Amino acid sequence: MQGNRGYRMDQQNHTQRRQMQQQHQEQSEDTSPTNGQQVNSTNEGITIDLKNFRKPGEKTFTQRSRLFVGNLPSDVTEEELRGLFEKYGKAGEIFIHKDKGFGFIRLETRTLAEIAKAELDNLPLRGKQLRVRFACHSAALSVRNIPQFVSNELLEEAFSIFGQVERAIVIVDDRGRSTGKGIVEFASKPSARKAMDRCADGSYLLTAFPRPITVEPMEQLDDEEGLPEKLIAKNQSYHKEREQPSRFAQPGSFEYEYAMRWKALIEMEKQQQDQVDRNIKEAREKMEIEMEASRHEHQVMLMRQDLMRRQEELRRMEELHNQEVQKRKQLELRHEEERRRREEETRRQQEEMLRRQQEGFKTGYPDSREADLRMAQMAMPGSIGMNNRPPMASTNVAAGAAATPGPGAMMADAATIGMTPPSNERFGQAPNIEGLSGANPPSFPRASPGADFGPNKRRRY
């Protein structure tokens, strides 16, 4: 009974709140302007200094400053919409879809777009109230598994290889620590699609930690405006659901039984989600331990490979050094052999020259015996020799007298022409020549050709 009474009291309170809301809505509709009328806004006299709404280094005319304008009249023009937002700076983009009654406009900065949204939302225009919202960012990506030491600047630099990045933010908690999640907003959709495809096909690493990031399309959520009452469709389901006010289920009732069952299901889902989170956490810790061990082994392997490479280089250098030493030794041996060969050649040439000199001496000057025979023949009677020449007069020749040619003159002529007669001392025959020149000894008897000698006789030559 008490539960039914409480239920009835809650129902009455809910009915009263509904009536009050309807009255408030009717009053607001009565005070709303009619077609062609506009209410003077309290902000019409306010002027905006656009320079004060630009942050240092802030990028202008980005997707974040793009507004969606809905519930537009069908006859609105771009010039009229531009004049409506002229107060908030020059518009970079204007698009109007007249058939569906909406459009887009892009302002210079996000701050100016927020001011324009706050002032122009629900503004009446030709009997319609404008709906101004931030446009959905079609080139925004959600990044997960971001390493701990990644900043906004590093995130923007990492994704700049896919295209122009307008904004890159690493989401942090209330203490300023990274949550491992981030947002990357590109200037165009092709760049965002390229980043998603490349990161899905490969493993994109931002730091030395070998855990790749995951990239997904960003879920567009509006956590500022929410869902006002005026935007809910007032259909049959709406009225059926709103018959009951907010309340606590009474124990023992039908609502309480199923509410507890739903609560148990939600609790089981939470427990399972927690268990999944714990399993994932344990798996991550195990993966990190295995990764550190594998990294250590990999470093050891790299060190071994580097050591083997250095040993191979050292061995190769030693081989090159040995080859160079051998080449030098061979070159020295070759030089030594060449030097010896030259010395032997020089000695052989000297010996050959000396031998030739000796042979030439023997050929030019006969031996003493042959010289004696020739001198003896010259001393024989009737032969012309050196001893048959008349003695030289001891008296001086008178001046102007003609000299009689003789052997002396002939010898003089020989001396004149550069011929030097051989000296007697050179051959060692001076006494013999003098003896032969003093007298003419008789010639030795010679046997007639073919004469017979005695048995004890020898033929003498």
C-alpha positions in Angstrom: 0.0 0.0 0.0 2.8 2.4 0.8 4.4 1.6 -2.5 1.3 2.4 -4.4 0.9 5.6 -2.5 4.4 6.7 -3.3 3.9 5.7 -6.9 0.8 7.9 -7.1 2.5 10.9 -5.5 5.4 10.6 -7.9 3.0 10.4 -10.8 1.2 13.6 -9.6 4.5 15.5 -9.2 5.5 14.4 -12.7 2.2 15.6 -14.1 2.6 19.0 -12.4 6.2 19.3 -13.9 4.9 18.5 -17.3 2.2 21.2 -17.0 4.7 23.8 -15.9 7.0 22.9 -18.8 4.1 23.3 -21.3 3.2 26.6 -19.9 6.8 27.8 -20.1 7.0 26.6 -23.7 3.8 28.5 -24.6 5.1 31.7 -23.1 8.3 31.4 -25.0 6.4 30.9 -28.2 4.2 33.9 -27.5 7.3 36.1 -27.0 9.0 34.7 -30.1 9.0 37.1 -33.1 6.7 36.6 -36.1 7.8 36.3 -39.7 10.0 39.2 -40.8 10.5 40.5 -37.2 13.8 40.3 -35.3 14.4 40.9 -31.7 17.2 43.4 -30.8 20.0 41.4 -29.3 21.9 42.7 -26.3 25.2 41.9 -28.1 24.5 44.1 -31.2 26.5 47.0 -29.8 29.6 44.9 -28.9 32.6 45.0 -31.3 35.1 42.2 -31.4 38.8 42.8 -31.8 39.8 39.8 -33.9 43.5 40.1 -32.9 42.7 39.2 -29.3 41.3 35.8 -30.4 44.3 34.5 -32.2 46.7 32.4 -30.2 50.5 32.5 -31.0 51.2 30.0 -33.7 47.6 28.9 -34.0 46.5 27.7 -37.5 43.7 29.5 -39.1 40.7 28.4 -41.2 40.9 24.8 -40.0 38.2 22.1 -39.7 37.8 22.9 -36.1 36.5 26.4 -36.9 33.9 25.1 -39.4 30.3 25.6 -38.3 27.1 23.8 -39.3 24.1 26.1 -39.8 20.8 24.4 -39.9 17.1 25.4 -40.3 17.9 28.0 -42.9 15.2 29.6 -45.0 14.9 28.2 -48.5 15.6 31.6 -50.1 18.8 32.5 -48.1 21.8 33.5 -50.2 25.6 33.2 -49.6 25.9 37.0 -49.3 23.2 37.1 -46.6 24.9 34.3 -44.7 28.3 35.9 -45.0 26.8 39.2 -43.7 25.3 37.4 -40.8 28.8 36.1 -39.8 30.7 39.2 -40.9 31.0 40.4 -37.3 33.2 37.4 -36.5 35.8 37.9 -39.2 36.2 37.0 -42.8 34.7 33.7 -43.8 37.0 31.2 -45.6 34.3 28.8 -46.8 30.5 29.1 -47.4 28.3 26.3 -48.6 24.5 26.3 -48.7 22.2 23.4 -49.5 18.9 25.2 -50.2 16.8 22.1 -50.7 17.6 20.7 -47.3 17.9 24.0 -45.6 21.5 23.8 -44.1 24.9 25.1 -44.8 28.5 25.3 -43.7 30.8 28.3 -42.9 34.4 28.3 -41.9 35.8 31.1 -39.7 39.4 32.1 -39.0 39.9 30.6 -35.5 38.2 28.2 -33.1 37.6 30.9 -30.6 35.7 33.1 -33.1 33.7 30.1 -34.1 32.7 29.4 -30.5 31.6 33.0 -30.0 29.6 32.9 -33.2 28.0 29.7 -32.2 27.0 31.0 -28.8 25.5 34.2 -30.2 23.8 33.0 -33.3 22.4 29.7 -32.1 18.6 29.9 -31.9 18.6 33.3 -33.7 15.3 33.8 -35.5 15.6 34.4 -39.2 12.4 34.7 -41.3 10.3 32.8 -38.9 12.9 30.0 -38.3 15.4 29.6 -35.5 18.9 29.0 -36.7 20.7 25.9 -35.4 24.5 26.5 -35.2 26.7 23.6 -34.3 30.3 22.7 -34.9 30.6 20.6 -38.1 31.7 17.1 -37.9 35.5 16.7 -38.6 35.6 14.2 -41.3 39.5 14.0 -41.3 40.0 13.4 -37.6 41.6 10.1 -36.3 41.7 8.5 -32.9 45.2 7.2 -32.0 45.7 4.5 -29.3 48.7 2.8 -27.7 50.7 6.0 -27.7 54.0 5.5 -25.8 54.5 7.3 -22.6 57.0 10.0 -23.7 55.2 11.1 -26.9 54.2 14.8 -26.9 51.8 16.8 -29.0 54.7 18.0 -31.2 56.1 14.5 -31.7 52.6 13.2 -32.6 52.1 15.9 -35.2 55.6 15.3 -36.7 55.0 11.6 -36.9 51.7 12.0 -38.8 52.9 14.8 -41.0 54.3 12.2 -43.4 50.8 11.4 -44.5 49.6 15.0 -45.2 49.1 18.3 -43.6 48.1 18.0 -39.9 45.9 20.8 -38.4 46.0 19.5 -34.9 47.5 16.8 -32.8 46.7 16.3 -29.2 47.8 13.6 -26.6 45.0 13.1 -24.1 46.1 13.3 -20.5 44.4 12.6 -17.2 43.7 15.1 -14.4 47.4 14.9 -13.3 48.8 15.6 -16.7 49.9 12.1 -17.4 49.5 10.5 -20.8 46.5 8.2 -21.2 48.0 6.5 -24.3 45.3 8.0 -26.5 45.4 11.0 -28.8 43.6 12.9 -31.6 45.1 13.8 -35.0 43.2 16.1 -37.3 44.2 16.3 -41.0 43.3 19.1 -43.4 41.8 16.7 -45.9 40.2 13.3 -45.9 42.6 11.6 -48.4 45.4 12.2 -45.9 43.5 10.7 -43.1 42.5 7.6 -45.2 46.2 7.2 -46.2 47.3 7.3 -42.5 44.7 4.7 -41.6 45.6 2.3 -44.4 49.3 2.6 -43.8 49.1 2.0 -40.1 46.7 -0.9 -40.6 48.9 -2.6 -43.1 52.2 -2.0 -41.3 53.4 -1.4 -37.7 54.0 2.3 -37.1 56.4 2.9 -34.2 56.7 6.4 -32.7 59.6 5.7 -30.3 62.1 3.0 -29.4 59.4 1.1 -27.6 58.4 -1.6 -30.2 54.6 -1.3 -29.7 52.8 -0.1 -32.7 50.0 2.4 -32.5 46.4 1.8 -33.7 44.5 4.3 -35.7 40.8 4.5 -36.1 38.2 7.0 -37.3 37.4 9.4 -34.5 33.9 9.1 -33.0 32.3 12.5 -33.2 30.6 13.3 -29.9 29.0 16.5 -28.7 29.5 16.7 -24.9 28.8 20.4 -24.7 25.2 21.0 -25.9 23.9 17.5 -25.3 20.2 16.8 -26.1 17.9 19.6 -25.2 14.2 18.9 -24.7 13.2 20.9 -27.8 15.2 18.6 -30.0 13.5 15.4 -29.0 10.9 14.1 -31.4 7.5 14.2 -29.8 6.0 11.0 -31.1 3.9 8.2 -29.6 6.9 6.4 -28.1 7.9 9.6 -26.5 4.6 10.1 -24.7 4.5 6.5 -23.7 7.9 6.6 -22.1 7.3 9.9 -20.4 4.2 8.8 -18.6 6.2 7.7 -15.6 8.4 10.1 -13.7 11.8 9.4 -12.3 11.6 7.1 -9.3 13.1 4.2 -7.3 11.6 0.8 -7.9 9.7 -0.5 -4.9 10.8 -3.9 -3.5 8.5 -6.7 -4.3 7.0 -5.0 -7.4 7.3 -6.1 -11.0 9.6 -3.2 -11.8 11.9 -4.0 -8.9 12.3 -7.7 -10.0 13.4 -6.8 -13.5 15.3 -3.8 -12.4 17.4 -6.2 -10.1 17.9 -8.6 -13.0 19.1 -5.8 -15.2 21.3 -4.6 -12.5 22.8 -8.1 -12.1 23.4 -8.2 -15.9 25.1 -4.9 -15.8 27.3 -6.0 -12.9 28.3 -9.2 -14.7 29.2 -7.1 -17.8 31.3 -4.9 -15.6 33.0 -7.9 -13.9 33.7 -9.5 -17.3 35.0 -6.2 -18.6 37.3 -5.9 -15.5 38.5 -9.4 -16.0 39.2 -8.7 -19.6 41.1 -5.6 -18.6 43.1 -7.5 -16.1 43.9 -10.2 -18.6 45.0 -7.6 -21.1 47.1 -5.9 -18.4 48.8 -9.2 -17.5 49.4 -10.0 -21.1 50.9 -6.6 -21.6 53.2 -7.0 -18.6 54.2 -10.4 -19.8 54.8 -9.1 -23.3 57.0 -6.3 -21.9 59.1 -8.8 -19.9 59.5 -11.1 -22.9 60.3 -8.0 -25.0 63.0 -6.9 -22.6 64.5 -10.4 -22.6 64.4 -10.6 -26.3 65.8 -7.2 -26.7 68.7 -8.2 -24.4 69.3 -11.3 -26.5 69.1 -9.3 -29.6 71.6 -6.8 -28.3 73.9 -9.7 -27.3 73.5 -11.2 -30.8 74.3 -7.9 -32.4 77.4 -7.5 -30.2 78.5 -11.0 -31.2 77.9 -10.2 -34.9 79.8 -7.0 -34.5 82.7 -8.8 -32.7 82.8 -11.5 -35.4 82.7 -8.7 -38.1 85.6 -6.9 -36.4 87.5 -10.2 -36.0 86.9 -10.9 -39.7 88.1 -7.4 -40.5 91.2 -7.9 -38.3 91.9 -11.2 -40.0 91.5 -9.7 -43.4 93.8 -6.8 -42.4 96.4 -9.3 -41.2 96.2 -11.2 -44.5 96.6 -8.0 -46.4 99.5 -7.0 -44.2 101.1 -10.4 -44.8 100.5 -10.2 -48.5 102.1 -6.7 -48.4 105.1 -8.1 -46.5 105.5 -10.9 -49.0 105.2 -8.6 -51.9 107.9 -6.4 -50.3 110.1 -9.4 -49.7 109.6 -10.6 -53.3 110.3 -7.1 -54.6 113.5 -6.9 -52.5 114.5 -10.4 -53.8 113.8 -9.3 -57.3 115.8 -6.1 -56.8 118.7 -8.1 -55.3 118.6 -10.6 -58.2 118.5 -7.7 -60.6 121.4 -6.1 -58.8 123.4 -9.3 -58.9 122.5 -9.8 -62.5 123.7 -6.3 -63.3 126.9 -6.9 -61.4 127.5 -10.2 -63.2 126.7 -8.6 -66.5 129.1 -5.7 -65.6 131.8 -8.2 -64.6 131.3 -10.3 -67.7 131.5 -7.2 -69.8 134.7 -6.2 -68.1 136.2 -9.6 -68.6 135.1 -9.7 -72.2 136.6 -6.2 -72.7 139.8 -7.3 -71.1 139.9 -10.5 -73.2 139.3 -8.5 -76.3 142.0 -6.1 -75.3 144.4 -9.0 -74.8 143.4 -10.5 -78.1 143.9 -7.2 -79.9 147.3 -6.8 -78.3 148.4 -10.3 -79.5 147.1 -9.7 -83.0 148.7 -6.3 -83.4 152.2 -7.3 -82.1 153.6 -10.8 -83.0 155.6 -12.8 -80.5 159.4 -12.4 -80.1 160.4 -15.4 -82.1 158.5 -14.4 -85.2 160.0 -10.9 -84.7 163.5 -12.4 -84.6 163.0 -14.3 -87.8 161.7 -11.2 -89.6 164.7 -9.2 -88.4 167.1 -11.9 -89.5 165.6 -11.9 -93.0 166.0 -8.2 -93.1 169.7 -8.5 -92.3 170.4 -11.0 -95.1 172.5 -9.7 -98.1 170.6 -8.3 -100.9 167.6 -7.6 -98.8 166.4 -4.2 -97.9 166.4 -3.6 -94.2 167.0 -1.2 -91.6 170.8 -2.0 -91.4 171.4 -1.3 -95.2 170.5 2.3 -94.9 173.6 4.6 -95.0 174.7 6.1 -91.9 173.5 9.5 -91.1 176.0 12.3 -91.7 177.2 13.9 -88.6 177.8 17.2 -90.3 175.1 19.7 -90.4 173.3 20.3 -93.6 173.8 23.6 -95.1 171.1 26.0 -95.0 169.1 26.0 -98.1 170.5 22.7 -99.3 168.0 20.1 -100.6 167.9 17.2 -98.4 168.3 13.8 -100.0 165.4 11.5 -99.3 166.3 8.4 -97.4 165.2 6.1 -94.8 165.4 8.9 -92.2 163.2 11.0 -94.3 160.8 8.1 -94.7 160.8 7.6 -90.9 160.2 11.3 -90.5 157.3 11.0 -92.8 156.0 8.1 -90.8 156.3 10.1 -87.7 154.6 13.0 -89.5 151.6 11.0 -90.4 151.2 9.8 -86.8 152.8 6.3 -87.0 155.2 5.4 -84.2 157.8 2.7 -84.9 158.0 0.0 -82.2 160.9 0.4 -79.8 163.5 -2.2 -79.5 163.2 -2.4 -75.7 159.6 -3.3 -75.9 160.3 -6.6 -77.6 163.5 -7.3 -75.7 165.5 -7.8 -78.9 167.8 -4.7 -78.7 171.1 -6.7 -78.4 170.3 -9.1 -81.2 169.4 -6.3 -83.5 172.6 -4.5 -82.7 174.6 -7.7 -83.3 172.9 -8.3 -86.5 173.5 -4.7 -87.7 177.3 -4.8 -87.0 178.1 -7.5 -89.6 176.6 -9.5 -92.3 176.9 -13.2 -91.2 176.8 -15.9 -93.8 173.5 -17.4 -94.5 172.7 -20.8 -93.3 172.9 -23.6 -95.8 169.6 -24.9 -96.7 168.9 -28.3 -98.2 167.4 -28.7 -101.4 163.8 -29.6 -101.5 163.3 -33.2 -101.3 166.8 -34.0 -100.0 167.4 -37.1 -98.0 168.6 -36.8 -94.5 170.5 -39.4 -92.6 169.0 -41.7 -90.1 170.4 -39.7 -87.3 169.6 -36.4 -88.8 166.5 -34.4 -88.1 165.0 -31.9 -90.2 165.3 -28.5 -88.6 163.1 -25.7 -89.3 
